[in-house]
Each structure stands twice: as structure tokens, then as C-alpha cells.
């Protein structure tokens, strides 16, 4: 699919948008994956031999775009990136503040070549502030942003949700939002700009609802398992089943709670469910639910509740999710090039995205074809000089 590649082959709504990605890790690649999934032409510029975490044929966050290896310590390589920028709509970089400036690829350098360019910067701390140049990872950023404290249903300590909340929730999601907003504005003004996407900013922004609840006195920021959505109420929680698995229970609305109680009733035995907001009996309700759900397997509970308004669901693994009838019917998870992976999201009625090329096996796997497709006419000379390298 890459050999003799042509631009504009994406099928999503971003078809025709051209993106230069200076390879990084975590949210930067995931953001560029989203852009590529949605039809943009993304060229991934990597250091020779790669580096850092990730990469390789199973790094799905690098799918859908070619890999070019350039030695950015060489001025000819920097000039090649600037030539790519001249015809691009977006550049994405995820280095510490000041690194691209020192390379000669900072915002001023790139906007001088292409005044309409959206220059998107993805970091944990942002481009400014006392910690801007400090190291960190997802866990560091969500801890500082106040997002980690309340996670988990253990009052004694917080629990972290892999790197979903920081890298991908507060990071790549907001990176893409910023890029799309800046692209729309550039179409009107004819001017590009810098997008400063910081995980701490995005993770804080994700908590907007909870800041409102704190102001209203409905959320206690210094306590875990104390609110409606963090396990503080027994009818919005996780319960173990007889086979060592778990179900998620969440009938918040009164009509859903009534449906839940009706379907649960045959399995209560001598127990009874208290009124939904009988606070004095919350401990009794939790004990009743724990004992009842422990009497049957997860699959049996799924059969009892699935498709109803009781808001009960089995807690599935990654591979089990792909086999669930609903996700299967929607094609939410698909096998592509022999690898199970999420399909592009969201859905579009007219410009439906399709999955592109699989991740590059090695950095620089597509150096010649991708640079040529982007209009670089001296690729052979760059390879012969060791400025551009071919992955093998």
C-alpha cells in the first residue's frame, strides 16, 4: 500500500489535510493516529533507529502513516523537514520546550516557511510555567492536575487508570481539538498559529463538572468514595461474581433503579432492597448487593440484565469486548493486517474513515516513497549522504 504511495488516499473527513509529525511518544503519536484515521496525510519523521518507548509493528498509535528516518542533527535533514512544512497544514511535535527551536524547527522557523501552518505542541506541563522543562509521565501529570486523587474505590489510596486519563484523555484528545479548531480559524484568517496542548491543562479541563460540584457542596475534594460517581453510593459501583469476575452497576435514575430492583428480586432470597436514597441503609444495600452478585457468574448476570434499562454490564477484557454482540455489530473493534484493534472513531455519514497502512516495522521503512510523494525531489542524494535513512 505504501510502495509508490500517493497522497489524498484517506477516506475520512480530513482527506487532503497534510500533517508533518516529529515523532514522540504517548499522546503525540495517538493524536496523529486520530488525524490519520480521519483521512489526513500524515508523514512521521523519526530519528534513525527510533528511540524512546513504543514503535515497531505492534505500536498501533503509529498506524496509518509512513515512517521517514531523518538525522535531524544534520542541517540537510532540518531543511528537508522545512520543505515538507511548506506544503503542510499542520506540524505536530512532542519534545520539551525549546528543543525544536534549537534544531531550527521551532514555530518561527516553520511559520516563516508557511504562514498558514498550525504548529501543534504536545507536552505534559505545557510550554510555560515553573515545571515546563521538567520530566514527567501520565501519572505525574494527573497527580498534579488533581485528577488522580479521587480515582478508585479504596478510601486509603488512589488507583490510576493506566495512561488513559492523562496521555490520551487530557493529552491527545485536546491536541486534536486544538488542531482542528486552529485549522478552521486558519481557513478564515489565512494565518497559522501555535497550539500549546498540555496534559495538565486537559486533565484539569476534564474535571469541569466536579469543580462545579465542589462549588455546590456536592463533592468533597479531600475524600475518596464519597460522591455519586466515585463509589460513594452502593448502586453505582462494581461487584464481584461467583466466578471471580465483576459487573458494573449504575442505575442512577429512579426509573432505572426500579427496573434494576425488579430484575434483581428473584435472586435476593430473604434479603430486600432498601429505597434508593435511604441513606441510613446504604451499608445494608451494599452488603445485599455484594452477597447477591456473588451467587452467580458474570455471564449469568449479563444474560439477566443485558438489553434492559437496569444499567448493569459485565466488565470485559480487551479481547472479550471485541466479541460482545453490540461492539461486534458496530465494528468497533476490527482485525486489520492480522491485528485486533479499534476502528476509527467517531462515525461519519458521508466521509466514512477506513484504516490505512499498519505500523511501520522499523523507523524509516517508507523513507524513499513517502518523501517522494511529498515532493522531495532529491531523495536519492539525501539517502546517499546519510541524511535520510531507510529502515531495514
GIVENVEN-V647494 format. One record per residue. N is the residue number from 0. SS is DSSP state (H for helix, E for strand, L for the rest). PHI is phi as a letter, one per 20 degrees, with the letter a starting at -180 (999 if undefined). Layout:
n->(N,N)
ss->(SS,SS)
phi->(PHI,PHI)
//
This chain:
n->(0,1,2,3,4,5,6,7,8,9,10,11,12,13,14,15,16,17,18,19,20,21,22,23,24,25,26,27,28,29,30,31,32,33,34,35,36,37,38,39,40,41,42,43,44,45,46,47,48,49,50,51,52,53,54,55,56,57,58,59,60,61,62,63,64,65,66,67,68,69,70,71,72,73,74,75,76,77,78,79,80,81,82,83,84,85,86,87,88,89,90,91,92,93,94,95,96,97,98,99,100,101,102,103,104,105,106,107,108,109,110,111,112,113,114,115,116,117,118,119,120,121,122,123,124,125,126,127,128,129,130,131,132,133,134,135,136,137,138,139,140,141,142,143,144,145,146,147,148,149,150,151,152,153,154,155,156,157,158,159,160,161,162,163,164,165,166,167,168,169,170,171,172,173,174,175,176,177,178,179,180,181,182,183,184,185,186,187,188,189,190,191,192,193,194,195,196,197,198,199,200,201,202,203,204,205,206,207,208,209,210,211,212,213,214,215,216,217,218,219,220,221,222,223,224,225,226,227,228,229,230,231,232,233,234,235,236,237,238,239,240,241,242,243,244,245,246,247,248,249,250,251,252,253,254,255,256,257,258,259,260,261,262,263,264,265,266,267,268,269,270,271,272,273,274,275,276,277,278,279,280,281,282,283,284,285,286,287,288,289,290,291,292,293,294,295,296,297,298,299,300,301,302,303,304,305,306,307,308,309,310,311,312,313,314,315,316,317,318,319,320,321,322,323,324,325,326,327,328,329,330,331,332,333,334,335,336,337,338,339,340,341,342,343,344,345,346,347,348,349,350,351,352,353,354,355,356,357,358,359,360,361,362,363,364,365,366,367,368,369,370,371,372,373,374,375,376,377,378,379,380,381,382,383,384,385,386,387,388,389,390,391)
ss->(L,L,L,L,L,L,L,L,L,L,L,L,L,L,L,L,L,E,E,E,E,E,L,L,L,L,H,H,H,H,H,H,H,H,H,H,H,L,L,L,E,E,E,E,E,E,L,L,L,L,L,L,L,L,L,L,L,L,L,H,H,H,L,L,L,E,E,E,E,E,L,L,L,L,H,H,H,H,H,H,H,H,H,H,H,H,L,L,L,E,E,E,E,L,L,L,L,L,H,H,H,H,H,L,L,L,H,H,H,H,H,H,H,L,L,L,L,E,E,E,E,E,E,L,L,L,L,L,L,L,L,L,L,L,L,L,L,H,H,H,H,H,H,H,L,L,L,L,L,L,L,L,L,L,L,L,L,L,L,L,L,L,L,H,H,H,H,H,H,H,H,H,H,H,H,H,H,H,H,H,H,H,H,H,H,H,H,H,H,L,L,L,E,E,E,E,E,E,H,H,H,H,H,H,H,L,L,H,H,H,H,H,H,H,H,H,L,L,L,L,L,L,L,L,L,L,L,L,L,L,L,L,L,L,L,E,E,E,E,E,L,L,L,L,L,E,E,E,E,E,L,L,L,H,H,H,H,H,H,H,H,H,H,H,H,H,H,L,L,L,L,L,L,L,L,L,L,L,H,H,H,H,H,H,H,H,H,H,H,H,H,H,H,L,L,L,L,H,H,H,H,H,H,H,H,L,L,L,L,L,L,E,E,E,L,L,L,H,H,H,H,H,H,L,H,H,H,H,H,H,L,L,E,E,E,E,L,L,E,E,E,E,L,L,L,L,L,L,L,L,L,L,L,L,L,L,L,L,L,L,L,L,L,L,L,L,H,H,H,H,H,H,H,L,L,L,L,L,H,H,H,H,H,H,L,L,L,E,E,L,L,L)
phi->(999,e,g,m,f,c,f,m,e,f,d,e,f,e,g,n,f,d,c,d,d,e,g,c,c,m,f,f,g,f,f,f,f,f,f,f,g,e,o,f,e,d,d,e,e,d,f,g,n,m,p,m,e,n,n,n,f,d,e,f,f,d,f,n,b,f,d,d,d,c,e,f,f,e,f,f,f,f,f,f,f,f,f,f,f,g,d,e,e,b,c,d,c,c,e,f,g,n,f,f,f,f,f,n,c,f,g,f,f,f,f,f,e,b,f,e,f,e,d,d,d,d,c,e,e,n,e,c,o,g,d,g,d,e,f,a,b,g,f,f,f,f,f,f,f,n,e,f,g,e,e,n,d,d,g,e,b,f,c,d,e,l,d,f,f,e,g,d,f,e,e,f,f,f,g,f,g,f,f,f,f,f,f,f,f,f,f,e,e,m,c,e,a,e,d,d,e,c,f,f,f,f,f,f,f,f,e,g,g,f,f,f,f,f,f,e,m,e,c,d,f,e,c,e,l,c,d,f,d,d,n,f,d,f,e,b,a,d,c,f,d,f,e,n,e,b,c,e,d,b,e,f,f,g,f,f,f,f,f,g,f,f,f,e,g,f,d,e,m,e,e,b,e,f,f,g,d,e,g,f,d,f,f,f,f,f,f,f,f,f,f,f,f,f,e,c,f,g,f,f,f,f,f,f,d,f,n,d,e,f,m,c,b,f,e,e,e,g,f,f,f,f,e,f,g,f,f,f,f,e,m,f,c,c,e,c,l,n,c,f,a,f,f,g,b,e,e,c,f,d,d,f,f,c,f,e,f,f,g,f,f,b,g,n,f,c,g,f,f,f,f,f,f,e,n,e,e,d,f,g,f,f,f,f,e,m,f,d,c,d,f,c)
//
